[in-house]
Amino acid sequence: MNDQEIVQTAMIVLPVFGIVLLGLTLYILPKISGWSRLEVLYPDEPTEKAAESLNWQALYIGKGDSERLGLSYRGCVILEPCSSGLRIRIWKLVAPFSSPIFLPWGDIEARKATVLGIRVCAMYLGDDKTWKLSIIRRIAKRIADRSSGALSLPDDLQ
């Protein structure tokens, strides 16, 4: 193989490799973060009308209290408080293989948490409160206001 053939082969192989790697990453990240499991536990309720759509939000998702086992979605989350729960969507560009989830208000327990010295709202999910979603305090307050009292925040998050 001469130099010209090597360059031509690289011009084909490298972009294909990059696209495959990107696709694989976008497929694996929701599985690592637990989003795929939450899709099964909390399927979307498309009939629920959103009271408000909070775009460009950040969200940390993880299991348990360990910050190392989760994933942070920054600026690519849409939070939609509805009458009976909270719909969470991740942009299709960032998570093309993921579906929205719908969290009934009764399955959410809001607690105060600190991430890098910043007070946030940690929403623990399910009967055993295994899953944790963290959002900034200001957005948690807006969501609680739109929940018609169904989501209560601790006093130190108000």
Secondary structure, 3 states (H helix, E strand, C coil): CCHHHHHHHHHHHHHHHHHHHHHHHHHHHHHHHCHHHHHHHCECCCCCCECCCEEEEEEEEEECCCHHHCEEEEEEEEEEEECCEEEEEECCCCCCCCCCEEEEHHHEEEEEEEECCEEEEEEEECCCCCEEEEEEHHHHHHHHHHCCCCCCCCHHHC
